[in-house]
Every structure is written in structure tokens, then in C-alpha cells.
Amino acid sequence: MSTLHDFEVRSMAGTPHPLAQYEGRVVLVVNTASACGFTPQFAGLEALHRRYGPQGLVVIGFPCNQFGGQDPGSNEEIAGFCQKNYGVSFPMMAKVAVNGDEADPLFQWLRKQAPGILGSTGIKWNFTKFLVGKDGRSVKRYAPNDTPASLAADIEKALAA
């Protein structure tokens, strides 16, 4: 797999969701959690989705329960929580693992494309973000404490490319 567009993930309903449908668009991939100190970032992610979606940005959330057990609910419970509490209208996928032997192939690829501090490939916590260019190849990683609003300049640059 050489681009984001080569991957197929699972929707909250468990159906195939090919990422090829986002070819030519900028994609922000985020591993999320419903009971984390960073959970309020859902509001900022939704704001990015609404502001830049018409220009070609797609925000995609991937719930993950690997960090402190902070997303233990079912896919249906998580989807309901995100919609009710934050008005999330961007695509949310089925819960995944982002680290270890069971890590989703998309996250294995993202970690290799954009290593973290000192070249580490592991994801350290919930709300790690990956910005993928229209080409599906260029990837930039952001830490959990990088707010969605702080990504605006990079998103605008990627949309203009």
C-alpha cells in the first residue's frame, strides 16, 4: 500500500469504506476517544470539517480503546455520543487498534509515513492526528495536544496544493 487511497476501512455499521473515494481531497485522520481529556477536540474537528469541507477537507475519526480504556463503548454508542455531545457530522469509522500486532493497516502505514518525536512510530495517546495531502502520500503528524484550530494553516496549504 503506497497511498491513503489504497486502504479500505470499516464504517461504524461495519460496512466497507474504501478511502479511494477521497482521492484529490485532503484528509485528516484522527484516533479518537469518548472519555479522554482531549475529547472536547471533537468540537474543533467538527469546526474544521464545516469550515474546510466545502473546499475539499475530509475529517475521519477512528475510535480507539488502547489508551487508558477511554473508549469502551460499542460503535453505536460511540457514534451516538459524538453526535449528541459534539454534533459530529464527519465520518466516524469502526473502532480500531492503532498500535501493536492488531493495529489497523491504515494506522501501521500512517505511523511509518509520519514518525513521531525522535523517529518513534508508535502512537502515544488519543487524538493523534495525521494530515494527508490530495496525493494520498504526503503525511504530517500532530500530537494529541495540538488543537484542531492549530492545524488550520497546514490544512489551507494542503488544500491550495
C-alpha positions in Angstrom: 0.0 0.0 0.0 1.6 3.3 -1.0 -1.2 5.9 -0.6 -4.1 6.5 1.7 -6.4 5.8 -1.2 -5.2 2.1 -1.3 -6.9 1.3 2.0 -10.3 0.2 2.9 -11.6 0.6 6.4 -14.9 -0.2 8.2 -17.7 2.2 8.8 -19.4 2.3 12.2 -22.0 0.0 10.7 -19.3 -2.5 9.8 -19.5 -2.0 6.0 -16.5 -1.5 3.8 -15.4 2.2 3.4 -12.8 2.5 0.6 -10.6 5.5 1.1 -10.2 5.8 -2.7 -13.3 7.9 -2.6 -11.3 10.7 -1.1 -8.7 10.9 -4.0 -8.0 14.5 -4.7 -9.1 15.6 -1.3 -7.1 16.5 1.9 -7.8 14.0 4.7 -7.3 14.5 8.4 -7.3 11.1 10.2 -7.7 11.1 14.0 -7.7 8.4 16.6 -10.5 9.4 19.0 -11.8 8.5 22.4 -15.1 9.4 24.1 -13.8 9.7 27.7 -10.5 11.4 27.3 -9.2 14.8 28.5 -8.9 15.6 24.7 -12.5 14.5 23.9 -13.6 18.2 23.6 -11.4 18.3 20.5 -14.4 16.7 18.7 -15.9 20.3 18.6 -12.8 21.6 17.0 -12.6 18.8 14.5 -16.3 19.4 13.6 -15.4 23.1 13.1 -12.6 22.2 10.7 -15.0 19.8 8.9 -17.6 22.5 8.5 -15.1 25.3 7.5 -12.9 23.4 5.1 -15.1 20.5 4.0 -16.6 22.5 1.1 -13.0 23.3 0.0 -12.0 19.6 0.0 -11.1 18.6 3.5 -12.4 15.3 4.9 -12.0 14.6 8.7 -12.2 10.9 9.6 -12.4 9.7 13.2 -11.3 6.3 14.3 -12.3 5.4 17.9 -9.6 3.6 19.8 -9.7 2.0 23.3 -6.0 1.3 23.6 -5.2 4.3 25.8 -6.5 4.1 29.3 -9.6 2.2 28.2 -11.1 5.6 27.3 -13.5 4.4 24.5 -15.0 1.2 25.8 -18.5 1.6 24.2 -19.8 -0.2 21.1 -19.6 1.6 17.7 -23.2 2.5 18.0 -22.7 4.0 21.5 -19.7 6.0 20.3 -21.5 7.3 17.2 -24.4 8.4 19.4 -22.1 10.1 21.9 -20.2 12.0 19.2 -23.4 13.2 17.5 -25.3 14.1 20.7 -22.5 15.9 22.5 -20.5 17.4 19.7 -22.7 17.4 16.7 -20.2 15.3 14.8 -21.2 15.1 11.1 -17.8 14.0 9.7 -17.3 10.3 9.0 -16.6 8.1 12.1 -15.3 4.6 11.4 -15.4 1.4 13.4 -13.2 1.2 16.5 -9.6 0.2 15.7 -6.3 -0.6 17.3 -3.6 1.9 16.3 -0.6 0.2 17.9 0.7 -3.3 18.3 0.2 -6.5 16.3 -3.5 -5.9 15.9 -3.1 -2.3 14.6 -5.3 -1.4 11.7 -3.2 -1.5 8.4 -4.1 2.2 7.8 -2.5 3.2 11.1 0.5 1.0 10.5 1.0 2.9 7.2 0.4 6.3 8.8 2.9 5.7 11.6 5.6 4.8 9.1 4.9 7.7 6.8 5.0 10.3 9.7 7.0 9.1 12.7 6.7 11.0 15.9 9.3 12.6 18.1 12.8 11.1 17.8 11.5 8.8 14.9 9.2 6.8 17.1 6.4 5.2 15.2 4.0 4.3 18.0 1.0 6.5 18.7 1.3 7.8 22.2 -2.3 8.8 23.0 -5.8 9.6 21.8 -6.3 12.4 19.3 -3.1 11.9 17.4 -3.8 13.5 14.0 -2.5 12.8 10.5 -2.9 15.3 7.7 -2.8 13.6 4.3 -2.4 15.6 1.1 -4.5 15.3 -2.0 -2.0 12.9 -3.5 -2.7 10.5 -0.6 1.1 10.3 0.0 2.2 13.4 1.9 1.5 12.9 5.6 2.1 15.2 8.6 1.6 14.0 12.2 0.3 16.2 15.1 0.4 15.4 18.8 -2.8 15.0 20.9 -2.3 18.4 22.5 -2.2 20.1 19.1 -5.6 21.6 18.9 -7.7 21.2 15.7 -7.6 25.0 15.2 -3.8 25.0 15.3 -3.9 22.9 12.1 -5.7 25.5 10.0 -2.6 26.9 8.3 -1.4 23.5 7.3 -4.8 22.5 6.1 -5.1 25.6 4.0 -1.7 25.0 2.5 -2.6 21.4 1.7 -5.9 22.5 0.1 -4.1 25.0 -2.1 -1.5 22.5 -3.3 
